[in-house]
Every structure is written in C-alpha cells, then in structure tokens.
Amino acid sequence: MNKKNRLLIFVLTYNHEKIITKTLDLIPIEEINELVGEYEILISDDFSQDLTAKVVKNYIKKNPKINFKIISQPKNLGYGGNQKYGYNYAIKNNFDIVLMLHGDGQYSPLLIPSMILPIINQNYEVVLGSRMIDKNSALKGKMPLYKFVGNIAITLIQNILLKQNLSEYHTGLRVYKIDALSKIPFNENNNGFSFDTDILIQAIDNKFSIKEISIPTHYGTEYCNVNVIKYGLMVLFTTFASRLQKMGLINLAKFNYKNFRNHKPN
C-alpha cells in the first residue's frame, strides 16, 4: 500500500443546512489516515439559499484537528460546474485521488475507505459506488420505483451504445485518479446533472480502468433538485451524441480528445 497518496474528499453541498454536519460527522478520519499520506476535505457550497455555509464554518471551528476547508461559491455553478471546480482544484494542488461526496447524506461517508482502496492497491482509474449491483437492496433503501425502473432502462440503452456492462451510470459516489482526470476535457462537460454521464463516457472512450463497488441505497426526506424526465433525456442525448461523434458526424469539444491533447498546455 502506497501511503504517499494525497486524497481530496470533495463534498458538494447545496441547501443542506439540516443534514451537512451529520454527513461530515460520518467521515472516518482515522481509517483514511491509515490509507493515505495526506488528505483534505473540501466542502464547496454552491451558493446555497439557506445557512449551509454558516453551519459548515461553525462545524469547522469546532473540529480544528480535521483538515477541513470550505469554499462559498459567489454564484451557483450547477452540479456539474461545482464538480469542475473541485477537480480543477485537485489537479492544481497536486492531489493523487479525488473522491466526490454529496452533502445530503444519500451516500454514506463510511464507504470512503472501500472506495479509494481499488485505486491505491489495484491502480484503477475510476471507482463507482453502485446501488444497482444489488437491485433488491436499492428498493429496500427506498429508491422510488420510477427512479429504479428509469435507472435500469437508461443504463441498458447506455450499455448497448457504449458497449459496456456497467450496473449504473447515475451514482453520485465516485473516485477518480487525478492522472486520469487530467487527460480528458471534463471542463467542456455540461454544468448540470448530466455531467456525470459526460465524464463516464470520456473515461470509457479513453479506456480508463473502471471498477464498480456495491453500496447500500439510502433515500431520506431531503428535497431532490433533479427533474427526472429532463435528466433522462439529457443523459440519452449526450450518450447518442458521443456515438455520432465516433462516427464523424458531429464535433463536440467534450468528446474531441485529439484536439484537447493537442491544445493542452505542457
């Protein structure tokens, strides 16, 4: 095990004043310290309209021994735009691994050690926490039936188009190796919720090694900002577009890897 790895735990939060401290409380600091040489927990508040930022700042003051940092975005970047900020931060600050964690508690922070181990020990480039490997568990975790059916249907179409066998493309618990992220034009991706699909397509197109880990499903009472129908259509659109680009019929910057590599600064 290489303990020289520097880990960024990137927490996305928006209007989570009632749940964010419970999420941060569950981050297993001692286990993380055993696995990596250095860590930082960066909480990016995406211009929340409640007291999320104030709650987090107070929490950080009460936990001075934990390497927390908060950034209050001056405007709403969107789910994808917020990820761009975090991944660029990780690259700029020479981290080796970045883990994305949602601030709403839907994905348990207790899973962090098992999520980063495949990158540390097995040199995977992308690790996905999948709720759909064990579909019964997803239903027991109160995933709404329409989301359950939609996830399966959209994933089936995506697997056919992308020639993959993933259990789902729609998880919000992900780990990326920074060396891999720096090789793809993720800054060209959608600033909304289809960012997650854009970046997975980029990973697949560039033959990154991807591992899925089965994780439990938890749906609480928190408000979901995702318009499911709009999300599904956007996901299918970007997946179809990526295959049209493979055929040379369109040219989108996010899937033009040759142009990205040619213009990437040394």
Buried (B, 14 or more C-beta within 10 A) or exposed (E): EEEEBBBBBBBBBBBBBBBBBEBBEBBBBEEBEEBBEBBBBBBBBBBBEEBBBEBBBEBBEEBEEBBBEBBBBEEBBBBBBBBBBBBBBBBEEEBBBBBBBBBBBBBBBEBBBBBBBBBBEEEBBBBBBBBBBBBEBBBEBEBEEEBBEBBBEBBEBBBEBBEBEBBBBBBBBBBBBBEBBBBBBBEBBBBBBBBBBBBBBBBBBEEBBBBBBEBBBBBEEBEEEEEBEEBBEBBBEBBBBBBEBEEEEEEBEBBBBEEBEEEEEE
